[in-house]
Amino acid sequence: MSRAKGHLRVVDANGEVFDLDEYSDPVEENRALRSALTRSENANRTLRAQLAAERQKSRLKFPVDSAFEMWRKAMVEAGMKGKARCKITDDRCDAMRKLFEAEYTLEDFELMIAGLAAAPFVRYGKRYAQGSEQDRQVDIGYVCEKASRFEEAARIGARVKRQ
């Protein structure tokens, strides 16, 4: 069985290209592919470990844990008892860290949390105090994912605090 030239090429994590047309023996081809796969898996493992270490450093550098605990407590007090079991997952931690790196403060997070408690429903990208259960969106990861979502909730929180 012959393949068309350039039909299948594999690029490993180091950028090394394996042109499978070079291998006439399927055993050699299999060995080369397994070798490329092993190198890619090792590179992925290293990158995941670096990311986990970076996350841990950011939790020490920024008040991510404090902000998360404030959010969880406020959501439970607002009647969302299920939020008591929430954990700081990687996506939540990363989203919160990015905002802290962008120089948002713990006070900004307090305002945002007050805004979420006061206006937990999102319809057409806007926050409202009332709505259907399917429109409830108070997850801190969701809100911290985009600065515009965070700032909208913080503006609502600032209005609530002033009243």
PyRosetta script that sets phi, psi and omega in degrees:
from pyrosetta import init, pose_from_sequence

init()
pose = pose_from_sequence("MSRAKGHLRVVDANGEVFDLDEYSDPVEENRALRSALTRSENANRTLRAQLAAERQKSRLKFPVDSAFEMWRKAMVEAGMKGKARCKITDDRCDAMRKLFEAEYTLEDFELMIAGLAAAPFVRYGKRYAQGSEQDRQVDIGYVCEKASRFEEAARIGARVKRQ")
pose.set_psi(1, 124.2)
pose.set_omega(1, -179.3)
pose.set_phi(2, -110.2)
pose.set_psi(2, 147.4)
pose.set_omega(2, 178.5)
pose.set_phi(3, -104.2)
pose.set_psi(3, 153.6)
pose.set_omega(3, 174.1)
pose.set_phi(4, -68.9)
pose.set_psi(4, 143.8)
pose.set_omega(4, 179.7)
pose.set_phi(5, -56.3)
pose.set_psi(5, 136.3)
pose.set_omega(5, 177.5)
pose.set_phi(6, 71.6)
pose.set_psi(6, 14.5)
pose.set_omega(6, -176.6)
pose.set_phi(7, -64.8)
pose.set_psi(7, -46.4)
pose.set_omega(7, -176.2)
pose.set_phi(8, -136.3)
pose.set_psi(8, 121.0)
pose.set_omega(8, 175.9)
pose.set_phi(9, -127.2)
pose.set_psi(9, 141.7)
pose.set_omega(9, 179.2)
pose.set_phi(10, -115.6)
pose.set_psi(10, 132.8)
pose.set_omega(10, 176.8)
pose.set_phi(11, -114.3)
pose.set_psi(11, 123.7)
pose.set_omega(11, -178.2)
pose.set_phi(12, -86.7)
pose.set_psi(12, -177.5)
pose.set_omega(12, -175.0)
pose.set_phi(13, -62.4)
pose.set_psi(13, -25.5)
pose.set_omega(13, 179.5)
pose.set_phi(14, -89.6)
pose.set_psi(14, 1.9)
pose.set_omega(14, 180.0)
pose.set_phi(15, 86.7)
pose.set_psi(15, 5.9)
pose.set_omega(15, 179.1)
pose.set_phi(16, -75.0)
pose.set_psi(16, 131.1)
pose.set_omega(16, -177.1)
pose.set_phi(17, -97.5)
pose.set_psi(17, 131.0)
pose.set_omega(17, 174.5)
pose.set_phi(18, -110.5)
pose.set_psi(18, 111.2)
pose.set_omega(18, 176.3)
pose.set_phi(19, -90.6)
pose.set_psi(19, 109.9)
pose.set_omega(19, -173.6)
pose.set_phi(20, -69.4)
pose.set_psi(20, -11.3)
pose.set_omega(20, 175.4)
pose.set_phi(21, -71.5)
pose.set_psi(21, -16.9)
pose.set_omega(21, 179.8)
pose.set_phi(22, -72.5)
pose.set_psi(22, -21.7)
pose.set_omega(22, -175.3)
pose.set_phi(23, -96.8)
pose.set_psi(23, 120.2)
pose.set_omega(23, 176.9)
pose.set_phi(24, -91.0)
pose.set_psi(24, -26.0)
pose.set_omega(24, -179.2)
pose.set_phi(25, -96.0)
pose.set_psi(25, 122.4)
pose.set_omega(25, -179.8)
pose.set_phi(26, -60.4)
pose.set_psi(26, -29.6)
pose.set_omega(26, 179.0)
pose.set_phi(27, -66.8)
pose.set_psi(27, -43.6)
pose.set_omega(27, 177.3)
pose.set_phi(28, -64.0)
pose.set_psi(28, -41.5)
pose.set_omega(28, 179.3)
pose.set_phi(29, -61.5)
pose.set_psi(29, -44.9)
pose.set_omega(29, 178.7)
pose.set_phi(30, -62.4)
pose.set_psi(30, -42.8)
pose.set_omega(30, -180.0)
pose.set_phi(31, -62.5)
pose.set_psi(31, -42.1)
pose.set_omega(31, 179.7)
pose.set_phi(32, -66.0)
pose.set_psi(32, -41.3)
pose.set_omega(32, 178.6)
pose.set_phi(33, -65.6)
pose.set_psi(33, -41.8)
pose.set_omega(33, 178.3)
pose.set_phi(34, -64.1)
pose.set_psi(34, -37.9)
pose.set_omega(34, 177.8)
pose.set_phi(35, -64.1)
pose.set_psi(35, -44.5)
pose.set_omega(35, 177.7)
pose.set_phi(36, -63.2)
pose.set_psi(36, -40.8)
pose.set_omega(36, 179.2)
pose.set_phi(37, -64.3)
pose.set_psi(37, -43.1)
pose.set_omega(37, 179.0)
pose.set_phi(38, -62.1)
pose.set_psi(38, -43.5)
pose.set_omega(38, 178.2)
pose.set_phi(39, -63.0)
pose.set_psi(39, -40.2)
pose.set_omega(39, 178.6)
pose.set_phi(40, -65.9)
pose.set_psi(40, -41.3)
pose.set_omega(40, 178.2)
pose.set_phi(41, -63.6)
pose.set_psi(41, -40.4)
pose.set_omega(41, 178.1)
pose.set_phi(42, -64.8)
pose.set_psi(42, -40.9)
pose.set_omega(42, 178.1)
pose.set_phi(43, -64.3)
pose.set_psi(43, -42.4)
pose.set_omega(43, 178.1)
pose.set_phi(44, -62.2)
pose.set_psi(44, -42.9)
pose.set_omega(44, 179.6)
pose.set_phi(45, -61.6)
pose.set_psi(45, -42.2)
pose.set_omega(45, 179.0)
pose.set_phi(46, -64.6)
pose.set_psi(46, -44.3)
pose.set_omega(46, 178.9)
pose.set_phi(47, -63.9)
pose.set_psi(47, -39.5)
pose.set_omega(47, 178.0)
pose.set_phi(48, -64.6)
pose.set_psi(48, -39.9)
pose.set_omega(48, 178.2)
pose.set_phi(49, -65.6)
pose.set_psi(49, -39.9)
pose.set_omega(49, 177.6)
pose.set_phi(50, -64.1)
pose.set_psi(50, -42.0)
pose.set_omega(50, 179.3)
pose.set_phi(51, -64.4)
pose.set_psi(51, -42.1)
pose.set_omega(51, 178.2)
pose.set_phi(52, -63.6)
pose.set_psi(52, -40.5)
pose.set_omega(52, 178.3)
pose.set_phi(53, -65.6)
pose.set_psi(53, -40.3)
pose.set_omega(53, 177.7)
pose.set_phi(54, -63.3)
pose.set_psi(54, -41.3)
pose.set_omega(54, 177.7)
pose.set_phi(55, -60.8)
pose.set_psi(55, -44.8)
pose.set_omega(55, -178.7)
pose.set_phi(56, -63.5)
pose.set_psi(56, -41.4)
pose.set_omega(56, 177.8)
pose.set_phi(57, -62.6)
pose.set_psi(57, -41.6)
pose.set_omega(57, -178.6)
pose.set_phi(58, -66.6)
pose.set_psi(58, -32.7)
pose.set_omega(58, 178.0)
pose.set_phi(59, -68.9)
pose.set_psi(59, -25.8)
pose.set_omega(59, 176.0)
pose.set_phi(60, -83.6)
pose.set_psi(60, -34.3)
pose.set_omega(60, -176.3)
pose.set_phi(61, -78.7)
pose.set_psi(61, -40.2)
pose.set_omega(61, -176.7)
pose.set_phi(62, -112.7)
pose.set_psi(62, 154.8)
pose.set_omega(62, -179.7)
pose.set_phi(63, -80.6)
pose.set_psi(63, 51.3)
pose.set_omega(63, -179.4)
pose.set_phi(64, -61.0)
pose.set_psi(64, -46.1)
pose.set_omega(64, -178.1)
pose.set_phi(65, -64.0)
pose.set_psi(65, -40.9)
pose.set_omega(65, 179.1)
pose.set_phi(66, -63.5)
pose.set_psi(66, -45.5)
pose.set_omega(66, 179.5)
pose.set_phi(67, -62.5)
pose.set_psi(67, -41.7)
pose.set_omega(67, -179.7)
pose.set_phi(68, -63.7)
pose.set_psi(68, -44.5)
pose.set_omega(68, 179.7)
pose.set_phi(69, -64.0)
pose.set_psi(69, -39.0)
pose.set_omega(69, 176.1)
pose.set_phi(70, -61.0)
pose.set_psi(70, -44.4)
pose.set_omega(70, 179.8)
pose.set_phi(71, -61.5)
pose.set_psi(71, -48.4)
pose.set_omega(71, -177.0)
pose.set_phi(72, -61.0)
pose.set_psi(72, -45.2)
pose.set_omega(72, -179.6)
pose.set_phi(73, -63.6)
pose.set_psi(73, -44.3)
pose.set_omega(73, -179.2)
pose.set_phi(74, -64.2)
pose.set_psi(74, -38.8)
pose.set_omega(74, -179.8)
pose.set_phi(75, -67.7)
pose.set_psi(75, -39.5)
pose.set_omega(75, 178.1)
pose.set_phi(76, -65.2)
pose.set_psi(76, -42.8)
pose.set_omega(76, 178.4)
pose.set_phi(77, -64.6)
pose.set_psi(77, -28.2)
pose.set_omega(77, 178.9)
pose.set_phi(78, -82.6)
pose.set_psi(78, 3.6)
pose.set_omega(78, 175.0)
pose.set_phi(79, 101.9)
pose.set_psi(79, 2.5)
pose.set_omega(79, 179.7)
pose.set_phi(80, -97.4)
pose.set_psi(80, 75.3)
pose.set_omega(80, -172.9)
pose.set_phi(81, -59.3)
pose.set_psi(81, -29.7)
pose.set_omega(81, -179.3)
pose.set_phi(82, -63.5)
pose.set_psi(82, -22.6)
pose.set_omega(82, -179.4)
pose.set_phi(83, -70.1)
pose.set_psi(83, -14.7)
pose.set_omega(83, 178.6)
pose.set_phi(84, -63.1)
pose.set_psi(84, -24.4)
pose.set_omega(84, -178.3)
pose.set_phi(85, -94.6)
pose.set_psi(85, -1.7)
pose.set_omega(85, -177.8)
pose.set_phi(86, -65.4)
pose.set_psi(86, 148.8)
pose.set_omega(86, 179.3)
pose.set_phi(87, -119.4)
pose.set_psi(87, 159.0)
pose.set_omega(87, 174.1)
pose.set_phi(88, -79.5)
pose.set_psi(88, 98.4)
pose.set_omega(88, 178.8)
pose.set_phi(89, -85.8)
pose.set_psi(89, 169.4)
pose.set_omega(89, -178.3)
pose.set_phi(90, -58.6)
pose.set_psi(90, -43.1)
pose.set_omega(90, -178.6)
pose.set_phi(91, -66.2)
pose.set_psi(91, -39.2)
pose.set_omega(91, 177.1)
pose.set_phi(92, -65.8)
pose.set_psi(92, -45.6)
pose.set_omega(92, -179.9)
pose.set_phi(93, -60.3)
pose.set_psi(93, -45.6)
pose.set_omega(93, -178.8)
pose.set_phi(94, -63.4)
pose.set_psi(94, -42.8)
pose.set_omega(94, -179.1)
pose.set_phi(95, -65.3)
pose.set_psi(95, -42.8)
pose.set_omega(95, 179.4)
pose.set_phi(96, -66.9)
pose.set_psi(96, -41.7)
pose.set_omega(96, -180.0)
pose.set_phi(97, -59.7)
pose.set_psi(97, -42.7)
pose.set_omega(97, -179.0)
pose.set_phi(98, -61.0)
pose.set_psi(98, -38.1)
pose.set_omega(98, 178.3)
pose.set_phi(99, -70.6)
pose.set_psi(99, -39.8)
pose.set_omega(99, 176.0)
pose.set_phi(100, -63.6)
pose.set_psi(100, -38.8)
pose.set_omega(100, 177.4)
pose.set_phi(101, -65.2)
pose.set_psi(101, -28.6)
pose.set_omega(101, 177.6)
pose.set_phi(102, -82.4)
pose.set_psi(102, 10.1)
pose.set_omega(102, 173.8)
pose.set_phi(103, 75.4)
pose.set_psi(103, 24.6)
pose.set_omega(103, 166.9)
pose.set_phi(104, -75.7)
pose.set_psi(104, 148.1)
pose.set_omega(104, -174.5)
pose.set_phi(105, -107.0)
pose.set_psi(105, 173.0)
pose.set_omega(105, 176.6)
pose.set_phi(106, -64.0)
pose.set_psi(106, -32.1)
pose.set_omega(106, 176.3)
pose.set_phi(107, -65.0)
pose.set_psi(107, -38.1)
pose.set_omega(107, 175.7)
pose.set_phi(108, -62.3)
pose.set_psi(108, -40.0)
pose.set_omega(108, 178.3)
pose.set_phi(109, -64.9)
pose.set_psi(109, -38.8)
pose.set_omega(109, 177.6)
pose.set_phi(110, -60.3)
pose.set_psi(110, -43.0)
pose.set_omega(110, 177.8)
pose.set_phi(111, -64.2)
pose.set_psi(111, -43.1)
pose.set_omega(111, 179.8)
pose.set_phi(112, -61.3)
pose.set_psi(112, -42.0)
pose.set_omega(112, -179.3)
pose.set_phi(113, -66.1)
pose.set_psi(113, -40.8)
pose.set_omega(113, 176.0)
pose.set_phi(114, -61.9)
pose.set_psi(114, -38.2)
pose.set_omega(114, 177.5)
pose.set_phi(115, -65.6)
pose.set_psi(115, -40.1)
pose.set_omega(115, 177.7)
pose.set_phi(116, -63.8)
pose.set_psi(116, -41.8)
pose.set_omega(116, -179.3)
pose.set_phi(117, -66.2)
pose.set_psi(117, -36.6)
pose.set_omega(117, -178.2)
pose.set_phi(118, -80.1)
pose.set_psi(118, -31.4)
pose.set_omega(118, -177.4)
pose.set_phi(119, -135.2)
pose.set_psi(119, 77.4)
pose.set_omega(119, -174.7)
pose.set_phi(120, -82.8)
pose.set_psi(120, -3.7)
pose.set_omega(120, -175.1)
pose.set_phi(121, -106.2)
pose.set_psi(121, 139.0)
pose.set_omega(121, 179.9)
pose.set_phi(122, -121.4)
pose.set_psi(122, 123.9)
pose.set_omega(122, 174.6)
pose.set_phi(123, -131.8)
pose.set_psi(123, 127.7)
pose.set_omega(123, 179.6)
pose.set_phi(124, 51.9)
pose.set_psi(124, 38.4)
pose.set_omega(124, 175.6)
pose.set_phi(125, 80.6)
pose.set_psi(125, 3.4)
pose.set_omega(125, 179.7)
pose.set_phi(126, -115.2)
pose.set_psi(126, 148.5)
pose.set_omega(126, 179.6)
pose.set_phi(127, -91.3)
pose.set_psi(127, 140.1)
pose.set_omega(127, 179.3)
pose.set_phi(128, -136.4)
pose.set_psi(128, 154.7)
pose.set_omega(128, 179.5)
pose.set_phi(129, -76.0)
pose.set_psi(129, -25.8)
pose.set_omega(129, -178.8)
pose.set_phi(130, -129.2)
pose.set_psi(130, 153.8)
pose.set_omega(130, 178.5)
pose.set_phi(131, 171.7)
pose.set_psi(131, -176.0)
pose.set_omega(131, 179.0)
pose.set_phi(132, -83.1)
pose.set_psi(132, 158.3)
pose.set_omega(132, -176.7)
pose.set_phi(133, -59.4)
pose.set_psi(133, -32.9)
pose.set_omega(133, 179.5)
pose.set_phi(134, -68.1)
pose.set_psi(134, -18.0)
pose.set_omega(134, 178.9)
pose.set_phi(135, -92.3)
pose.set_psi(135, -2.8)
pose.set_omega(135, -179.8)
pose.set_phi(136, -68.2)
pose.set_psi(136, 126.3)
pose.set_omega(136, 179.8)
pose.set_phi(137, -144.4)
pose.set_psi(137, 95.5)
pose.set_omega(137, -176.9)
pose.set_phi(138, -124.0)
pose.set_psi(138, 8.2)
pose.set_omega(138, -178.4)
pose.set_phi(139, -65.9)
pose.set_psi(139, 131.1)
pose.set_omega(139, -176.2)
pose.set_phi(140, -65.8)
pose.set_psi(140, -31.3)
pose.set_omega(140, 177.0)
pose.set_phi(141, -65.4)
pose.set_psi(141, -40.9)
pose.set_omega(141, 178.5)
pose.set_phi(142, -64.2)
pose.set_psi(142, -46.6)
pose.set_omega(142, -176.7)
pose.set_phi(143, -68.7)
pose.set_psi(143, -38.0)
pose.set_omega(143, -177.7)
pose.set_phi(144, -81.5)
pose.set_psi(144, -9.1)
pose.set_omega(144, -178.6)
pose.set_phi(145, -62.7)
pose.set_psi(145, -34.4)
pose.set_omega(145, 179.5)
pose.set_phi(146, -130.7)
pose.set_psi(146, 135.9)
pose.set_omega(146, -179.5)
pose.set_phi(147, -60.8)
pose.set_psi(147, -34.2)
pose.set_omega(147, -179.1)
pose.set_phi(148, -64.6)
pose.set_psi(148, -38.3)
pose.set_omega(148, 176.8)
pose.set_phi(149, -65.8)
pose.set_psi(149, -44.1)
pose.set_omega(149, 179.9)
pose.set_phi(150, -60.2)
pose.set_psi(150, -48.6)
pose.set_omega(150, -176.5)
pose.set_phi(151, -66.3)
pose.set_psi(151, -36.8)
pose.set_omega(151, 177.7)
pose.set_phi(152, -62.7)
pose.set_psi(152, -46.2)
pose.set_omega(152, 178.8)
pose.set_phi(153, -64.5)
pose.set_psi(153, -37.4)
pose.set_omega(153, 178.9)
pose.set_phi(154, -66.5)
pose.set_psi(154, -38.6)
pose.set_omega(154, 177.0)
pose.set_phi(155, -62.0)
pose.set_psi(155, -42.8)
pose.set_omega(155, 177.7)
pose.set_phi(156, -64.0)
pose.set_psi(156, -42.8)
pose.set_omega(156, 178.3)
pose.set_phi(157, -61.5)
pose.set_psi(157, -38.5)
pose.set_omega(157, 178.4)
pose.set_phi(158, -64.9)
pose.set_psi(158, -40.9)
pose.set_omega(158, 177.6)
pose.set_phi(159, -63.6)
pose.set_psi(159, -40.6)
pose.set_omega(159, 179.8)
pose.set_phi(160, -64.6)
pose.set_psi(160, -43.2)
pose.set_omega(160, -179.2)
pose.set_phi(161, -65.7)
pose.set_psi(161, -34.4)
pose.set_omega(161, 179.0)
pose.set_phi(162, -68.1)
pose.set_psi(162, -30.4)
pose.set_omega(162, -175.6)
pose.set_phi(163, -76.5)
pose.dump_pdb("model.pdb")
